[in-house]
Amino acid sequence: MTLNILHIEIQPAQVALNRFGAALENALTSQSIEPYHGIGFETMAQLGEVFTPKRWELVEALKTTGPLTIYALAKHLGRHYRNVHKDVTVLMEWTVIDKDEDGRVFVPWDEIDVRWPLKRRAA
């Protein structure tokens, strides 16, 4: 069984461009392309602006409960509807959550892999 994984990485923009270039070259030469779903940030601070603790809590709650309306999610989290709606909107823009045909939000990923490669200190 293949897992549906969302990769979130702290990386220079050039790394993402290189990944895209390699996939494009493979496509142009009719080679197979491994599916890759990823979000890149240049700094941990940028990631922290999007992925706040409350938003991670929301993702965990949705993965545990399954699809919910935003109202039911707000009630489950004990949070105000307006704040949950804002968080849902942001997470949908970043493809972390999605909506089904009934308008319920859910997490389409089996796994979210967050990577922050640390730079080595110069010797």
C-alpha positions in Angstrom: 0.0 0.0 0.0 1.4 3.4 -1.0 1.0 6.1 1.5 -0.3 9.5 0.5 2.3 11.8 2.0 2.5 15.6 2.2 6.1 16.8 2.6 6.6 20.1 4.4 10.2 21.2 4.2 12.5 24.1 5.3 14.7 24.5 2.2 16.2 27.1 0.0 13.9 27.9 -3.0 16.6 26.5 -5.3 16.0 23.0 -3.9 12.3 23.2 -5.0 13.2 24.5 -8.4 15.7 21.7 -8.9 13.0 19.1 -8.0 10.6 20.7 -10.4 13.3 20.9 -13.1 14.1 17.2 -12.7 10.4 16.2 -12.9 9.9 18.4 -16.0 12.9 16.8 -17.7 11.5 13.3 -16.9 8.1 14.3 -18.3 9.7 15.7 -21.5 11.6 12.5 -22.0 8.7 10.3 -21.3 10.2 8.9 -18.1 8.1 8.0 -15.1 7.6 10.7 -12.5 7.3 9.8 -8.8 4.3 11.6 -7.3 5.5 14.3 -4.8 3.2 16.5 -2.8 5.2 19.2 -1.0 5.3 22.6 0.5 8.5 24.5 1.0 9.5 27.3 3.3 12.8 29.1 3.4 12.8 29.5 7.2 11.2 27.9 10.2 9.6 31.3 11.0 7.7 31.3 7.7 6.5 27.8 8.5 5.4 28.9 11.9 3.3 31.8 10.5 1.2 29.3 8.5 1.3 26.3 10.8 0.3 27.6 14.2 -0.2 25.3 17.1 -4.0 25.7 16.8 -3.8 24.7 13.1 -1.8 21.6 13.9 -4.4 20.8 16.6 -7.1 21.2 13.9 -5.3 18.8 11.5 -4.9 16.2 14.3 -8.6 16.5 15.3 -9.8 16.1 11.7 -7.5 13.1 11.1 -8.9 11.5 14.3 -12.6 12.3 13.8 -12.8 12.1 10.0 -14.7 14.6 7.9 -16.7 17.3 9.8 -18.5 20.5 9.0 -16.6 23.6 10.1 -19.3 24.1 12.7 -18.9 20.6 14.1 -15.1 21.0 14.0 -15.3 24.3 15.9 -17.6 22.6 18.5 -15.3 19.6 18.8 -12.3 21.9 19.3 -14.1 24.2 21.7 -13.2 27.2 19.5 -15.1 30.0 17.9 -16.5 29.2 14.5 -14.9 32.3 12.9 -11.4 31.4 14.0 -11.8 27.8 12.9 -13.2 28.9 9.5 -10.1 31.2 9.1 -7.8 28.3 9.9 -9.6 25.9 7.6 -9.3 28.5 4.8 -5.6 28.9 5.3 -5.0 25.1 5.5 -7.0 24.5 2.4 -4.9 27.1 0.5 -1.8 25.2 1.5 -3.5 21.9 0.5 -3.3 20.4 4.0 -7.0 19.8 4.2 -9.7 19.5 1.6 -13.6 19.5 1.4 -15.7 16.6 0.3 -18.8 16.8 -1.9 -21.0 17.4 1.3 -18.9 20.4 2.3 -17.2 18.6 5.2 -13.5 19.2 5.7 -11.0 16.4 6.0 -7.3 15.6 5.9 -6.5 13.8 2.6 -3.0 12.6 3.7 -2.0 9.4 5.4 1.1 11.2 6.7 2.6 14.7 6.9 6.3 14.7 6.9 7.9 17.9 8.3 11.6 18.2 7.7 14.0 20.9 8.9 17.5 20.0 7.8 19.9 21.9 10.1 23.0 23.5 8.6 26.3 22.4 9.9 28.6 24.9 11.6 31.6 25.9 9.6 34.8 24.3 11.0 
